[in-house]
């Protein structure tokens, strides 16, 4: 019997694997075997293959000849390069969002920040930040740039942030934020307040926010 490959099922599976990669459940360099993933997620191998192809398109997985897929590797050099590009793209997206956003955009930013403030960051018996916090964090950054008038820039922003999330989770496991004595909620609050006030200092604040995470990860020896 041939399995029906509906776009909805493939999209659901892609999101499930993507979430596990971003949260460190599937760490950098992990082989992504079709049979193992099919059993893990209760899906057919054809749908798994399609989902892995999408992960590769988003730079979260790589296809190695004669070996199959694996989660992207993590390295200090890659983190530095990713951060440089992310600062360029995401900060420009925020600048455009501030210029084009309306009152609904302002409301979305405030709402997303409220959700992030209420989210539980970590649980003592679980590695990495909680899925609740990770989703709220991504939602806040998405809201900040959501009024950007360039769809390709937004797509690239999301892809780069996904790549950065892999590194951030490695740092959370190493307790890098505690070592850095950093008030991240305050940084997020400042981003919300400056952005909704149409204050372009928000762009510089975002650049510092992104760069500080990379600097702290390297200092803490998370890589």
HUBELDA-V94714 format. One record per residue. RES is the residue in one letter. SS is DSSP state (2 for helix, 1 for strand, 0 for the rest). PHI is phi as a letter, one per 40 degrees, with the letter a starting at -180 (* if undefined). D_FIRST is the distance of its C-alpha to the first C-alpha in whole Angstrom. Layout:
# HUBELDA-V94714
RES,SS,PHI,D_FIRST + RES,SS,PHI,D_FIRST
This chain:
# HUBELDA-V94714
X,0,*,0 + X,0,c,4 + X,0,c,6 + X,0,c,9 + X,0,b,12 + X,0,c,15 + X,2,d,19 + X,2,c,20 + X,2,c,17 + X,2,c,18 + X,2,c,22 + X,2,c,22 + X,2,c,20 + X,2,d,23 + X,2,c,26 + X,2,c,25 + X,2,c,25 + X,2,d,28 + X,2,c,30 + X,2,c,29 + X,2,c,31 + X,2,c,34 + X,0,c,35 + X,0,g,35 + X,0,c,32 + X,0,b,31 + X,0,c,34 + X,0,d,35 + X,0,g,34 + X,0,c,31 + X,1,c,28 + X,1,b,25 + X,0,c,22 + X,2,d,19 + X,2,c,18 + X,2,c,20 + X,2,c,20 + X,2,c,16 + X,2,c,18 + X,2,c,21 + X,2,b,19 + X,0,g,16 + X,0,b,14 + X,0,c,11 + X,2,c,13 + X,2,c,13 + X,2,c,14 + X,2,c,17 + X,2,c,18 + X,2,c,19 + X,2,c,21 + X,2,c,23 + X,2,c,23 + X,2,c,25 + X,2,c,27 + X,2,c,28 + X,2,c,29 + X,0,c,31 + X,0,g,33 + X,0,b,31 + X,1,a,29 + X,1,b,30 + X,1,b,28 + X,1,c,30 + X,0,d,29 + X,0,g,28 + X,0,b,28 + X,1,g,25 + X,1,c,26 + X,1,a,29 + X,1,c,31 + X,0,d,34 + X,0,c,37 + X,0,b,40 + X,0,a,43 + X,2,c,47 + X,2,c,47 + X,2,c,44 + X,2,c,45 + X,2,c,48 + X,2,c,46 + X,2,c,44 + X,2,c,47 + X,2,d,49 + X,2,c,46 + X,2,c,45 + X,2,c,49 + X,2,c,49 + X,2,c,46 + X,2,c,46 + X,2,c,50 + X,2,c,50 + X,2,c,47 + X,2,c,49 + X,2,d,52 + X,2,c,51 + X,2,c,49 + X,2,c,53 + X,2,c,54 + X,2,b,51 + X,0,c,50 + X,0,b,52 + X,2,c,52 + X,2,c,49 + X,2,c,48 + X,2,d,51 + X,2,c,49 + X,2,c,46 + X,2,c,48 + X,2,c,50 + X,2,c,47 + X,2,c,45 + X,2,c,48 + X,2,c,48 + X,2,c,45 + X,2,c,45 + X,2,c,48 + X,2,c,47 + X,0,c,44 + X,0,c,44 + X,0,c,44 + X,0,b,44 + X,0,b,43 + X,0,c,45 + X,0,c,42 + X,0,b,40 + X,0,c,40 + X,0,g,40 + X,0,c,41 + X,0,c,39 + X,2,c,36 + X,2,d,38 + X,2,c,41 + X,2,d,39 + X,2,c,37 + X,2,c,40 + X,2,c,42 + X,2,c,39 + X,2,c,40 + X,2,c,44 + X,2,c,43 + X,2,c,41 + X,2,c,43 + X,2,d,46 + X,2,b,45 + X,0,c,43 + X,0,c,46 + X,0,d,46 + X,0,c,46 + X,0,b,44 + X,2,c,40 + X,2,c,39 + X,2,c,42 + X,2,c,40 + X,2,c,37 + X,2,c,39 + X,2,d,41 + X,2,c,37 + X,2,c,36 + X,2,c,39 + X,2,c,40 + X,2,d,36 + X,2,c,37 + X,2,c,41 + X,2,c,39 + X,2,d,38 + X,2,c,41 + X,2,c,43 + X,2,c,40 + X,2,d,42 + X,2,c,45 + X,2,c,44 + X,2,c,44 + X,0,c,47 + X,0,f,49 + X,2,c,50 + X,2,c,51 + X,2,c,53 + X,2,c,55 + X,2,c,55 + X,0,f,57 + X,0,b,55 + X,0,c,55 + X,2,c,52 + X,2,d,52 + X,2,c,55 + X,2,c,54 + X,2,c,51 + X,2,c,54 + X,2,c,56 + X,2,c,53 + X,2,c,52 + X,2,c,56 + X,2,c,57 + X,2,c,54 + X,2,c,54 + X,0,c,58 + X,0,f,57 + X,0,c,59 + X,0,c,58 + X,2,c,59 + X,2,c,55 + X,2,c,54 + X,2,c,56 + X,2,c,55 + X,2,c,52 + X,2,d,52 + X,2,c,54 + X,2,d,52 + X,2,c,49 + X,2,c,51 + X,2,c,53 + X,2,c,49 + X,2,c,49 + X,2,c,53 + X,2,c,52 + X,2,c,49 + X,2,c,51 + X,2,c,54 + X,0,c,52 + X,0,g,51 + X,0,c,47 + X,0,b,46
